[in-house]
Amino acid sequence: MVFVLLLSVSLTACGGLDFGSSMNDTLKRAKEEGVVKVGFANEKPYAYKDESGKVTGEAVEVARTVFENMGINKIEPVLVEFGSLIPGLKSGRFDVITAGMYITPERCKEVAFANPEYTIGEAIAVKKGNPKNLHSYEDIAANPKVKVGVMKGAVEVGYLKKLGVKDNQIVIVPDQPSAISALASGRVDTITMTGPSLRAMIESTGSKNIEEVKDFKEPVIDGKSVRGYGAAAFRKDNEKFRDAFNQELAKMKKSGALLEAIQPFGFNEENLPGDKTAEELCKQQ
């Protein structure tokens, strides 16, 4: 009893133990150690392992440059499924998400996004010859027999549902290779993801029986054409880290270094985010 009382007094005198302090001081710790732990989902062209085992991609290389300019010279990658990125970040499994994740109001409730580093549209792939004659999400909705493959946690699930695609038409897959496999095997009739991701996956698999629908009609939801804006994401209690990241990212945009970083991964000037900020994107309905 004496020990318990003394321990209680000690904790009170010290103001209690802050078990989350290590998370709150992530920027300080990362600078001191020169290492930042990042979560990625092996999704080309945003973040993936190349043939040599190196983690690279649009989001990774942008983050790598930003962190180096902040004095943090090493990225320690943690591979998880896309749907596990936000839970992993919030639990402290890694310090930041560098996976090209879209900024959405729903996700903004969970994490603190940096400002966007690119903007991009959607795409679909089908079996060669497009046997179901699919050219839009509305076409999928119009044929209840059509199955569409989507990665777990991806924004496309919400887009599809808003345009009338039923739950039983949507097949959730863990990652991009699984999506391609589901289409190739006939488990689904089409798959959807962002344009650069889709083209990168079709190219990397070398499949001759799968093709992108070139005349795909971009989704229009609530009168607005859907264009996603991707960014790094931090924990809510790491806003100082996010703000420091934004400062260096702004310098890259101004100098042209951002375009240089994303061009090798199939992006061009039309994919630059302009003056869009995470704050305004988080408020969009």
Number of C-alpha atoms within 10 A of each C-alpha: 6 7 8 9 10 11 12 13 13 13 12 11 9 9 9 11 10 8 8 10 10 12 17 18 14 20 24 13 15 20 16 11 13 17 18 21 19 24 29 28 26 23 21 25 26 25 24 22 17 12 7 6 8 10 19 21 25 26 27 27 19 24 25 20 19 23 23 16 13 17 15 20 17 15 18 12 23 17 16 15 19 22 16 16 25 23 12 18 22 18 11 15 15 22 24 30 29 28 28 27 25 22 28 19 16 11 16 17 11 16 23 24 31 24 27 26 28 25 20 19 16 20 26 26 28 26 21 13 11 16 9 15 11 22 19 20 25 17 17 25 20 15 13 12 13 19 23 28 29 25 23 18 17 18 18 20 21 11 16 24 15 17 19 14 24 16 11 11 20 19 18 16 21 18 19 27 16 15 26 24 15 19 21 18 10 12 14 23 23 28 25 25 22 19 17 18 20 25 19 18 18 19 12 11 12 10 13 11 12 19 19 20 20 10 11 15 17 16 22 15 12 10 7 8 12 15 15 21 24 25 24 28 32 26 24 17 17 19 18 16 21 21 15 15 21 20 14 17 23 16 13 19 17 10 10 10 15 23 21 16 20 24 13 12 19 14 19 13 14 11 17 19 18 13 9 15 17 19 15 11 19 17 11 9 8
